[in-house]
Each structure stands twice: as structure tokens, then as C-alpha cells.
Amino acid sequence: MSRLKTLFVAGAAVAATACSDFLSGDKLDFDPNRPTSAQSAQLLTAVQVNSYYILNGHGARVLSMWMQQMAGTDRQYRGYDQYSITEGLFGEYSSAYTGGGLIDMRAIQADADASGNRLMGGIARVWEALVVSFLADMYGDIAYSQAVNGDEFPTPVLDPQADVYAALQGVLDDAIADLASGQGAVGNLDLSFGGNAARWIAAANTLKARLYLHTAETNPSAYSQALGALCTGAALNTCTKGIGSTAGNLNEYHSASSGEENIWWQFIARDRDSYMRPGKYLVDLMNSRSDPRRAEYFQLNGNGSYGGAAPGEGLNTAIHSNLGLTRLDPGYAQPILTYQEALSIIAESAYRTGNVSLARAALDALRGTWGGSAIGAGLSGTALLTAILQEKYIALFQNYEVYNDWKRTCYPNLVPATNAYQGNIPARFTYPVAERSSNPNVPAAGNQPRRNANDPVTATSADGTACNGQKS
């Protein structure tokens, strides 16, 4: 455990320096053409920790504010909440490649392929798909096909977003084949599943389904493909390919030990208590439902009730609840891919492809994960779709996938902050200035698209009303 703690401390130390939350250093980067098994063992831990900071670090916090699950209540976070962003805001782009990023993931894969440790190779490929898909989700076109070999491609081209998604489906297919081979071992180096190949296969299939949804606005087959990644038939009991219970959730590893704490705890409880509070939209929604998950998500405010902050509103502890003590536990295992997400994908994809019976069954199973009653039988049409999307919005609290859903469906139909540019909630991240300065293939901010190719304007929300936050 001392090695894990050292790496967590390294990640936390970097996290304390402005917006660069990630592991770095020459001991965490190795030549992918000359890997060794010892290096791969060390690198697998570094990859996992670095991925945590990419998937649940600064970018995820900003997205939770844009989706009004959280709100910025102090200093620069009030500005972020009102879409005050610059080229220097996000460090995830470069961190996805170095110091536990793609270069190290490929080094692990090369060693695993050479040594026959297909389990390790499969796990590394799933992490690759998670991290690279995050970049494609947020930035659109990204460096990928030429990103690893810096000697041959010092200024890599930006691959089209659609090409990246297609390539990642292939990466996940390779991962599943590796994981199903029964070859190799990783033991406790795998912080999430302890080397359980079946759980990794389920996570990989769930990620495949997620990524198909990301293409749904431009790919008419996307919802059928998502169902195919999770189900073998038309009934819920055939949907056994993805994550099948909360015990199978892909979570981060955290503990109360110094340096291993959950990233949200590090930011809110340890470092910047006044910067963020739960968002008014989400809190009001859950209050209206008397949702029992409020006790997990939020603390009571100074008035003994649950209250949220509006976008950019200054902190008022009498009114604004803090993040719940469960979510602020240093050892809380922050979810990455979950059973709840798998059920949500099944429900929505079934609805979109005309299988209303499956959509209702998956919705009721999703509600059952938190003790909710079955309501599917009484719903159809828009009411059924919005019930599915609302359940997902609440279930995926703090998860950046909520933002991807909103871009695709305009649900929930959020009212933008008061100074939103041309009435828009931002639809993508801007490439970091360091990337533009070092790679001529990265366009200047003024030449970057307002929206990514797979996310055209959604003019009408899934609830049938005009979309408030996607004007152009």
C-alpha cells in the first residue's frame, strides 16, 4: 500500500498547484517501445490515479456547475459558473497524454502483449477508452492516431471526433477479447476490481454503449448499437452484457489515508470550502420528489432544510446546503461507470427504438436502485422519455456524462446563467493555450467551433419545449 500512497500523494501535490491536477515526472513516463513488466506494474497504478484526476477533477467540477448540479459560490468558481472561461482553464488535454496518460497506457499494452498478460492489457485499453473519450467529448477533434510517437509526429494532427469514437469502439473490442482470454494477472494493482475480468468486460460493454449514445445526433443506428452492447434480446433479463448491479460499478479507489482521499473531498473539504455548493435546480428537483438520496448528496443548511445555490450566487450558509457527508467522506469511491447508467442507456435506447416494454422495465429497475416505486406502466411518449432522463440526471450526480446527455437531449432544459453568450451554455471546452502554442494543428481560439461535430444544436428539449441553452 505504500506505493499506492506515494502515487496518490504525488497526484495530490500536483493538484494543489492551480489547475494542473495530475501526476507527472520522468519516473511515470517510459518509452512505449521498450517497456518492462516492472515498469508496467508501476505504470498501471499511475494510469489509474491520473485518470481519476482527469475524470473527476477540475473539468468535472466545472461541468457539474454548468449542469446546475453544483454552483460556484466564491471567487473564480462564481465566474466559471457563469461561463467565464479561457484557453488556460482546463489542463486535462495534455495530462491525458503524459504522466499516467496515453503514452503510459500504450507502454502497458505493449508489455502485456509481449508477455501474454492479456488481463493487464485489457484493463489498460479500457482506461485508454475512458480518458480519450473524455477528450473527444469535451474538445471534439483531438490528437490520437499520431499522439504517442513524438519523434515521428512532434506536432500530431487532430483526428475528427467521429473517427476517434470509431477507433475507441475497436479499442474496447480488443479489450474485451483480452479480458475474456483468461490469460494473465494483475492482483491488487487493479484498484477498482482486483483483476476481476468479468467486471471489466461489463464495464467495457457499458462504455461502448455510452459512446454509441455520443454519436446519436449524427448516427441513426446509435441507439440500436447501444442496446446491442448491453442486451442480447428484447427483454430486460437479456440485458446482461453490461454492469449488472451496483456491486459491479467501476469506482475510483480512495481511502482516509493521507494522499488517497477522494478528489471532491480534497477540493471542497480540505482546500476551498466556500467555492462550491449544490445547485438550486437539482436540490429543488429532489425536494419536489422528496427524494431519499438528498441525505447522501447534501447536508442540511443553516435552516435545517435542503437548499441550493443559483448559478454564480454568492455563498449563503443559512440557505445553501453543502455537499453531503457521504460524498465528502475522504474514502468515498467516486463512481465512473455504474449500473444506474447502464439501466438508463437501456431505457432510453429501448424507447428510441420502439421497445416501450423494455424502456418501462429498465426505468423501474433504475428507480429500484434507490427504493423508488415502479411507475413505468403508466407512462408513454414524452412523459416516459423525460422520466428516464430525469432519473439519469439525478442518479449520475457529479458525473460528467450528465453534460453529454444535455448536449444530446437538452434535458433538463436548464435556464442559462444571466450573462450566457448569445443565450448558450458552453457546448465544448477550448483547447489549452499550451497546446495551441506548441502544435500548429491546434486552431486559435477564435477559429475553433462553438460546438463539436457530434453535437449540433438541439432546438427542442426532450420534454417538447424550446431548448433554453442551445441557441447556436
C-alpha positions as CSV (number, residue, x, y, z in Angstrom):
1,M,0.0,0.0,0.0
2,S,2.9,2.4,0.5
3,R,3.5,2.5,-3.3
4,L,-0.2,3.5,-3.8
5,K,0.1,6.1,-1.2
6,T,3.2,7.6,-2.7
7,L,1.4,7.9,-6.1
8,F,-1.7,9.4,-4.5
9,V,0.5,12.0,-2.7
10,A,2.2,12.8,-5.9
11,G,-1.1,13.4,-7.6
12,A,-2.5,15.4,-4.7
13,A,0.6,17.6,-4.6
14,V,0.3,18.5,-8.3
15,A,-3.5,19.1,-7.7
16,A,-2.6,21.8,-5.3
17,T,-0.9,23.8,-8.0
18,A,-3.6,25.8,-9.7
19,C,-5.4,23.9,-12.4
20,S,-2.9,21.1,-13.1
21,D,-4.2,18.2,-11.0
22,F,-2.1,15.4,-12.4
23,L,0.8,13.1,-11.9
24,S,4.0,13.9,-13.8
25,G,7.7,13.2,-13.7
26,D,10.2,11.1,-15.5
27,K,9.5,8.1,-13.3
28,L,5.9,8.0,-14.6
29,D,6.7,8.1,-18.3
30,F,8.5,5.3,-20.1
31,D,9.4,4.6,-23.7
32,P,6.4,2.6,-25.1
33,N,8.8,0.8,-27.5
34,R,10.9,-0.6,-24.6
35,P,8.6,-1.5,-21.8
36,T,9.4,-3.9,-19.0
37,S,7.0,-5.8,-16.7
38,A,8.2,-4.0,-13.7
39,Q,7.5,-0.7,-15.4
40,S,4.1,-1.8,-16.4
41,A,3.2,-2.7,-12.8
42,Q,4.2,0.8,-11.6
43,L,2.5,2.5,-14.6
44,L,-0.8,0.8,-14.1
45,T,-1.2,2.5,-10.7
46,A,-0.1,5.8,-12.2
47,V,-2.6,5.4,-15.0
48,Q,-5.4,4.8,-12.6
49,V,-4.6,7.8,-10.4
50,N,-4.1,10.1,-13.3
51,S,-7.4,9.0,-14.8
52,Y,-9.2,9.8,-11.6
53,Y,-8.0,13.4,-11.7
54,I,-8.9,13.7,-15.4
55,L,-12.4,12.2,-15.0
56,N,-13.3,13.8,-11.6
57,G,-11.0,16.8,-11.3
58,H,-11.4,20.4,-12.4
59,G,-13.2,19.7,-15.6
60,A,-15.9,17.6,-13.8
61,R,-16.4,20.3,-11.3
62,V,-17.0,22.9,-13.9
63,L,-19.3,20.7,-15.8
64,S,-21.3,20.0,-12.7
65,M,-21.8,23.7,-12.4
66,W,-22.9,24.2,-16.0
67,M,-25.4,21.4,-15.5
68,Q,-26.6,23.1,-12.3
69,Q,-26.0,20.0,-10.1
70,M,-23.4,22.2,-8.3
71,A,-23.0,26.0,-8.2
72,G,-19.9,28.3,-7.9
73,T,-20.3,30.4,-4.8
74,D,-16.9,32.1,-4.3
75,R,-14.0,33.6,-6.3
76,Q,-13.2,32.3,-9.7
77,Y,-15.8,29.5,-9.4
78,R,-18.6,32.1,-9.5
79,G,-17.1,33.1,-12.8
80,Y,-16.8,29.6,-14.1
81,D,-20.5,29.0,-13.2
82,Q,-21.4,31.9,-15.4
83,Y,-19.2,30.6,-18.3
84,S,-16.2,32.8,-17.8
85,I,-13.7,30.5,-19.4
86,T,-10.3,31.0,-21.1
87,E,-7.8,28.9,-23.0
88,G,-5.9,28.3,-19.8
89,L,-8.8,26.9,-17.8
90,F,-8.5,23.2,-18.5
91,G,-5.4,21.1,-18.1
92,E,-7.0,17.7,-18.9
93,Y,-5.9,17.8,-22.5
94,S,-2.2,17.5,-22.1
95,S,-2.5,15.4,-18.9
96,A,-4.3,12.7,-20.8
97,Y,-1.1,12.0,-22.8
98,T,1.7,12.3,-20.3
99,G,2.4,11.3,-16.7
100,G,0.0,8.3,-16.4
101,G,-1.8,9.2,-19.7
102,L,-2.0,7.6,-23.2
103,I,1.8,7.2,-23.6
104,D,2.0,5.1,-20.4
105,M,-1.2,3.2,-21.3
106,R,0.4,2.2,-24.6
107,A,3.5,1.1,-22.7
108,I,1.5,-1.1,-20.5
109,Q,-0.3,-2.6,-23.5
110,A,3.0,-3.2,-25.4
111,D,4.4,-5.1,-22.4
112,A,1.2,-7.0,-21.8
113,D,1.0,-8.1,-25.4
114,A,4.7,-9.2,-25.4
115,S,4.4,-11.1,-22.1
116,G,1.0,-12.6,-22.7
117,N,-0.6,-10.8,-19.7
118,R,-3.8,-10.1,-21.6
119,L,-5.7,-9.2,-18.4
120,M,-3.4,-6.2,-17.8
121,G,-3.5,-5.2,-21.5
122,G,-7.3,-5.3,-21.5
123,I,-7.6,-3.2,-18.4
124,A,-5.2,-0.6,-19.8
125,R,-7.3,-0.5,-23.0
126,V,-10.5,0.3,-21.1
127,W,-8.7,3.1,-19.3
128,E,-7.5,4.4,-22.7
129,A,-11.1,4.4,-24.0
130,L,-12.3,6.3,-20.9
131,V,-9.7,9.0,-21.0
132,V,-9.5,9.5,-24.7
133,S,-13.3,9.6,-25.0
134,F,-13.4,12.3,-22.3
135,L,-11.2,14.4,-24.5
136,A,-13.3,13.7,-27.6
137,D,-16.5,14.5,-25.7
138,M,-15.2,17.9,-24.5
139,Y,-12.9,19.1,-27.2
140,G,-14.2,17.4,-30.3
141,D,-11.2,16.8,-32.7
142,I,-8.2,15.6,-30.7
143,A,-4.7,14.3,-31.2
144,Y,-5.0,10.5,-31.1
145,S,-3.6,8.5,-34.1
146,Q,-0.3,10.4,-34.0
147,A,-0.3,11.2,-30.3
148,V,2.1,8.6,-28.9
149,N,5.1,8.7,-31.2
150,G,6.5,12.2,-30.5
151,D,9.7,11.5,-32.5
152,E,7.8,10.8,-35.7
153,F,4.9,13.2,-35.1
154,P,6.1,16.1,-32.9
155,T,3.0,18.1,-33.9
156,P,0.3,15.5,-34.2
157,V,-2.8,16.1,-36.3
158,L,-6.2,16.4,-34.7
159,D,-8.3,13.4,-35.7
160,P,-12.0,14.1,-36.3
161,Q,-14.2,13.4,-33.3
162,A,-16.2,10.7,-35.2
163,D,-13.0,8.9,-36.1
164,V,-11.9,8.9,-32.5
165,Y,-15.2,7.4,-31.3
166,A,-15.0,4.7,-34.0
167,A,-11.4,3.9,-33.1
168,L,-12.3,3.6,-29.4
169,Q,-15.0,1.1,-30.2
170,G,-12.2,-1.0,-31.7
171,V,-10.0,-0.5,-28.6
172,L,-12.9,-1.7,-26.4
173,D,-13.5,-4.7,-28.6
174,D,-9.8,-5.6,-28.3
175,A,-10.0,-5.0,-24.5
176,I,-13.0,-7.4,-24.2
177,A,-11.1,-10.1,-26.2
178,D,-8.1,-9.7,-23.9
179,L,-10.2,-9.8,-20.8
180,A,-12.1,-12.9,-21.9
181,S,-8.9,-14.8,-22.7
182,G,-8.2,-15.9,-19.2
183,Q,-4.6,-15.1,-19.6
184,G,-2.5,-13.0,-17.2
185,A,-3.0,-11.5,-13.7
186,V,-2.7,-8.1,-12.0
187,G,-3.8,-8.7,-8.4
188,N,-4.1,-5.6,-6.2
189,L,-2.5,-3.4,-8.9
190,D,-6.1,-3.1,-10.2
191,L,-7.5,-0.7,-7.7
192,S,-11.1,-1.0,-8.9
193,F,-11.8,-4.7,-9.4
194,G,-8.8,-6.5,-8.1
195,G,-8.3,-8.2,-11.5
196,N,-11.8,-9.4,-11.9
197,A,-12.0,-9.9,-15.7
198,A,-15.8,-10.3,-15.8
199,R,-16.4,-7.0,-14.1
200,W,-14.0,-5.3,-16.5
201,I,-15.9,-6.8,-19.5
202,A,-19.2,-5.5,-18.1
203,A,-17.6,-2.1,-17.7
204,A,-16.2,-2.1,-21.2
205,N,-19.6,-3.0,-22.7
206,T,-21.2,-0.2,-20.7
207,L,-18.6,2.2,-22.0
208,K,-19.3,1.0,-25.6
209,A,-23.0,1.8,-25.1
210,R,-22.2,5.2,-23.6
211,L,-20.0,6.1,-26.6
212,Y,-22.7,5.0,-29.1
213,L,-25.1,7.5,-27.5
214,H,-22.5,10.2,-28.0
215,T,-23.0,9.7,-31.8
216,A,-26.8,9.6,-31.7
217,E,-27.3,13.1,-33.2
218,T,-25.4,12.2,-36.3
219,N,-25.7,8.3,-36.4
220,P,-29.2,6.9,-36.9
221,S,-28.2,3.5,-35.7
222,A,-26.7,4.7,-32.4
223,Y,-29.5,3.7,-30.1
224,S,-29.7,0.2,-31.6
225,Q,-26.0,-0.2,-31.3
226,A,-26.1,0.9,-27.6
227,L,-28.8,-1.7,-26.9
228,G,-26.7,-4.3,-28.7
229,A,-23.7,-3.5,-26.5
230,L,-25.8,-4.3,-23.4
231,C,-28.6,-6.7,-24.4
232,T,-29.0,-9.9,-26.4
233,G,-32.8,-9.8,-26.7
234,A,-35.9,-7.6,-26.3
235,A,-36.5,-8.2,-22.5
236,L,-34.6,-6.7,-19.5
237,N,-33.5,-10.2,-18.4
238,T,-31.4,-10.4,-21.6
239,C,-29.5,-7.2,-20.8
240,T,-26.6,-9.0,-19.1
241,K,-23.6,-7.8,-21.0
242,G,-23.1,-4.5,-19.1
243,I,-22.8,-3.6,-15.5
244,G,-25.5,-5.7,-13.8
245,S,-25.6,-4.5,-10.2
246,T,-24.2,-1.7,-8.1
247,A,-21.6,-4.1,-6.8
248,G,-20.2,-4.1,-10.4
249,N,-19.8,-0.3,-10.6
250,L,-16.5,1.0,-11.8
251,N,-15.4,3.3,-9.0
252,E,-12.3,5.1,-8.1
253,Y,-10.2,3.9,-5.2
254,H,-9.9,6.3,-2.3
255,S,-9.3,6.0,1.4
256,A,-9.0,8.1,4.5
257,S,-5.2,7.7,4.4
258,S,-3.3,10.9,3.7
259,G,-2.9,11.4,0.0
260,E,-5.5,8.8,-1.0
261,E,-8.6,10.9,-0.3
262,N,-11.5,11.4,-2.8
263,I,-10.9,14.3,-5.1
264,W,-14.1,16.2,-4.3
265,W,-13.1,16.0,-0.6
266,Q,-9.7,17.3,-1.4
267,F,-11.2,20.3,-3.2
268,I,-14.2,21.2,-1.0
269,A,-13.5,20.0,2.5
270,R,-9.7,20.4,2.6
271,D,-8.8,23.2,0.2
272,R,-11.7,25.6,-0.9
273,D,-14.7,25.1,1.3
274,S,-16.5,28.2,0.1
275,Y,-16.1,27.7,-3.7
276,M,-18.9,25.3,-4.4
277,R,-22.3,24.3,-3.2
278,P,-25.1,22.0,-4.5
279,G,-27.1,23.7,-7.3
280,K,-30.5,25.1,-6.8
281,Y,-32.0,23.3,-9.8
282,L,-31.0,19.8,-8.6
283,V,-31.9,20.5,-5.0
284,D,-35.3,21.9,-5.8
285,L,-36.0,19.0,-8.1
286,M,-35.1,16.4,-5.5
287,N,-37.1,18.3,-2.8
288,S,-40.1,18.2,-5.1
289,R,-39.8,14.4,-5.2
290,S,-38.9,14.0,-1.5
291,D,-36.0,12.0,-2.9
292,P,-34.3,10.0,-0.2
293,R,-30.9,10.4,-1.8
294,R,-30.9,14.0,-0.6
295,A,-29.3,12.8,2.7
296,E,-26.4,11.3,0.6
297,Y,-26.0,14.2,-1.8
298,F,-26.5,17.2,0.5
299,Q,-26.1,18.4,4.1
300,L,-28.9,20.3,5.8
301,N,-28.4,24.1,5.6
302,G,-28.5,26.6,8.4
303,N,-32.3,26.5,8.4
304,G,-32.4,22.7,8.8
305,S,-33.6,22.1,5.2
306,Y,-32.0,21.3,1.8
307,G,-31.2,24.4,-0.3
308,G,-29.2,25.1,-3.4
309,A,-27.3,28.0,-4.9
310,A,-28.3,29.5,-8.3
311,P,-25.6,29.9,-10.9
312,G,-23.0,32.4,-9.7
313,E,-24.8,33.2,-6.5
314,G,-22.6,34.2,-3.6
315,L,-22.3,31.8,-0.6
316,N,-25.1,31.9,2.0
317,T,-24.7,29.2,4.5
318,A,-28.1,29.8,6.0
319,I,-29.7,28.8,2.7
320,H,-27.1,26.8,0.8
321,S,-26.5,23.1,1.7
322,N,-23.0,21.7,1.4
323,L,-22.1,18.5,-0.3
324,G,-23.4,15.6,1.7
325,L,-21.2,13.9,4.2
326,T,-21.3,10.6,2.3
327,R,-20.0,12.3,-0.8
328,L,-17.5,14.3,1.3
329,D,-16.1,11.2,3.0
330,P,-12.4,11.1,2.2
331,G,-12.8,7.4,1.4
332,Y,-15.8,7.7,-0.8
333,A,-15.3,5.7,-4.0
334,Q,-16.4,8.2,-6.7
335,P,-18.3,6.4,-9.5
336,I,-17.1,6.4,-13.1
337,L,-19.3,3.8,-14.8
338,T,-22.4,2.4,-13.0
339,Y,-25.3,0.1,-13.1
340,Q,-27.5,3.1,-12.9
341,E,-26.0,4.4,-16.1
342,A,-26.4,1.0,-17.9
343,L,-30.0,0.9,-17.0
344,S,-30.5,4.5,-18.1
345,I,-29.0,3.7,-21.5
346,I,-31.1,0.6,-21.9
347,A,-34.3,2.5,-21.0
348,E,-33.6,5.4,-23.3
349,S,-32.3,3.3,-26.2
350,A,-35.3,1.0,-25.9
351,Y,-37.7,3.9,-26.0
352,R,-35.9,5.5,-29.0
353,T,-36.1,2.2,-30.9
354,G,-39.7,1.5,-30.2
355,N,-39.4,-1.1,-27.4
356,V,-41.6,0.6,-24.8
357,S,-41.9,-2.5,-22.7
358,L,-38.2,-2.7,-22.2
359,A,-38.0,1.1,-21.6
360,R,-40.5,0.8,-18.8
361,A,-38.9,-2.2,-17.2
362,A,-35.4,-0.6,-17.2
363,L,-36.9,2.7,-15.8
364,D,-38.5,0.8,-13.0
365,A,-35.2,-1.1,-12.3
366,L,-33.4,2.2,-12.2
367,R,-35.8,3.6,-9.7
368,G,-35.5,0.4,-7.7
369,T,-31.8,1.1,-7.1
370,W,-32.8,3.9,-4.7
371,G,-36.0,2.4,-3.4
372,G,-38.3,4.2,-5.7
373,S,-41.7,2.7,-6.8
374,A,-42.4,1.3,-10.2
375,I,-44.0,4.0,-12.4
376,G,-43.2,2.7,-15.9
377,A,-46.6,1.1,-16.7
378,G,-48.4,4.4,-16.5
379,L,-46.0,6.3,-18.8
380,S,-45.7,6.6,-22.6
381,G,-44.4,9.1,-25.1
382,T,-42.7,12.2,-23.9
383,A,-43.6,11.5,-20.3
384,L,-41.8,8.2,-20.4
385,L,-38.7,9.7,-22.1
386,T,-38.4,12.6,-19.6
387,A,-38.9,10.3,-16.7
388,I,-36.0,8.2,-17.9
389,L,-33.8,11.3,-18.4
390,Q,-34.7,12.8,-15.1
391,E,-33.8,9.6,-13.3
392,K,-30.4,9.6,-15.0
393,Y,-29.7,13.2,-14.3
394,I,-30.2,12.6,-10.6
395,A,-28.5,9.2,-10.5
396,L,-25.4,10.5,-12.2
397,F,-24.8,13.3,-9.7
398,Q,-21.2,14.7,-10.1
399,N,-20.6,12.6,-13.2
400,Y,-19.6,14.5,-16.4
401,E,-21.8,12.2,-18.5
402,V,-24.7,14.4,-17.5
403,Y,-23.2,17.1,-19.7
404,N,-23.0,14.8,-22.7
405,D,-26.7,13.9,-22.2
406,W,-27.7,17.5,-22.0
407,K,-25.9,18.3,-25.2
408,R,-27.7,15.5,-26.9
409,T,-31.2,16.0,-25.5
410,C,-31.3,19.4,-23.9
411,Y,-32.7,17.7,-20.8
412,P,-33.0,19.0,-18.2
413,N,-34.0,22.2,-20.0
414,L,-31.8,24.4,-17.9
415,V,-32.1,28.2,-18.0
416,P,-28.5,29.6,-18.6
417,A,-26.8,31.9,-16.3
418,T,-27.7,35.6,-16.8
419,N,-24.6,36.5,-18.9
420,A,-24.6,33.5,-21.2
421,Y,-23.0,34.3,-24.5
422,Q,-25.9,34.6,-27.1
423,G,-28.0,32.6,-24.7
424,N,-25.8,29.5,-24.8
425,I,-24.5,27.2,-22.1
426,P,-21.0,26.3,-23.5
427,A,-21.0,23.2,-25.7
428,R,-17.3,22.4,-25.6
429,F,-14.0,23.1,-24.0
430,T,-11.5,25.4,-25.6
431,Y,-8.1,23.8,-26.4
432,P,-5.4,24.9,-23.8
433,V,-3.2,27.7,-24.9
434,A,-0.1,25.5,-24.3
435,E,-1.4,23.0,-27.0
436,R,-2.0,25.8,-29.5
437,S,1.4,27.3,-28.8
438,S,3.3,24.1,-29.4
439,N,1.2,22.5,-32.2
440,P,0.2,24.4,-35.3
441,N,-2.6,21.9,-35.9
442,V,-4.5,23.3,-32.9
443,P,-6.5,26.3,-34.1
444,A,-6.6,29.6,-32.4
445,A,-9.5,30.2,-30.0
446,G,-11.3,32.4,-32.5
447,N,-11.1,29.7,-35.2
448,Q,-12.4,26.9,-33.0
449,P,-16.0,25.7,-33.4
450,R,-18.6,26.7,-30.9
451,R,-19.9,23.1,-31.0
452,N,-18.4,19.7,-31.7
453,A,-19.4,17.8,-34.8
454,N,-21.5,15.2,-33.0
455,D,-23.4,17.9,-31.0
456,P,-25.4,20.1,-33.4
457,V,-27.8,22.5,-31.8
458,T,-30.7,20.7,-30.0
459,A,-33.5,23.1,-30.7
460,T,-36.2,21.3,-28.8
461,S,-35.7,19.7,-25.4
462,A,-36.7,16.1,-24.8
463,D,-39.7,17.4,-22.9
464,G,-41.0,19.1,-26.0
465,T,-40.2,22.7,-25.1
466,A,-37.9,25.1,-26.9
467,C,-34.3,24.5,-25.6
468,N,-33.2,27.3,-23.4
469,G,-29.4,26.9,-23.5
470,Q,-28.6,25.8,-27.1
471,K,-29.2,28.7,-29.4
472,S,-26.3,28.4,-31.8
